[in-house]
Amino acid sequence: MPMSPNRTALQIINRLRRDGFTVTIPDEPYRRVYSIPLSRGMYFGELVVSADKGRALRMSMTWQPNMTNRKAIGGSHIIGLLNTLPDHGWQN
């Protein structure tokens, strides 16, 4: 079953790609979600999208040098997290 994200999830995926993230969409869901790994330079993370309705459920992003982690649940909070994503990482 190919992933069919809703409008918000598709906007998030397109924005991540536009911002230089490697977004790897798996061929099949794991249970009822697509777990999409993300990476860009010193950042790595995961975006979870519902397999049934295509909703962006949650996202976690980690900056490697100090392992600072940010999490967001829901489409609007994920977009908010992306808006605060600096180029050079988060400070503790």
N, C-alpha and C positions, 0 to 999 in steps of 0.2 A: 504494500500500500504506500504510494508516494505521499510525501508530506504536502499538505495544502494549508499553509498558514493563513490566518485571517489578516485583515488590513493592517492592524497594529503590529502583529508579529512580523509581517512582511516589511513594514517600515523599519522595525528594529534591525532585522537581518540586513536590509539594504544599507542602513546607516553604518552598521558595523563594517560591512565590506567597503563602503566609501571612506571610512576612517582608517582603513588599512589592516583590519583584522582578517585573519584566515578563518573562514566560517565553513566547517565541514559538516554537511547534512548527511546523516546516515540513511542507508537504503530502507531500513525497516525500523519501526519503533521498538523501544524496550518497554514491555508491558503496555502501558497506555500513553506513553510520552516519547517524544524525540529528545534525546539528550545531545545537544549540539556543542562540541568543543570549540573554544575560541582561543586565538593566540595572536599577539602582536608584540614583537620585541620582548620587553620585560613583563608584559601582561599575559596572563592566561586565565581562562575561566570557562564557564558553562552556561548555556542558555537552554532552558527546558520549555518545550512547546507541546501542548496537548495534541495527541494523535487524533482525537475525536473531533474537536471543534477548531483546532489550529490556534488556540490562544497562547500567548506568551505567559507562562506561569511564573517563572522565577529566573533570576540570573545571579551568578556570583562571579566576581572578578578579583584576582589577586595580583599584586605587584610583587615580583620576585625578590628584589634586593632586601626588603625588610618583611616580606610575607604579609603585608597589609592587605586585608580582605574587606570587600564591600559586597553587600547582598541587597537584592531588591525583589519584592514579590508583587506581581501584577504589571500590566503593560505600562501604565502611567508612571509607576515608580521605577521601572527599568529605564524608561526614557529619561527620567530625572537623574538616574545614576549615570547614564551616558553623557548628560549635560555637565556633570561635575568631573568627568574623567580628564585629568590633566595629562600633558604630554610626557612629563618626567616622573610621574608616580606620586603617591600620597605620602604625607608626613604623618608620623605617629603622634 
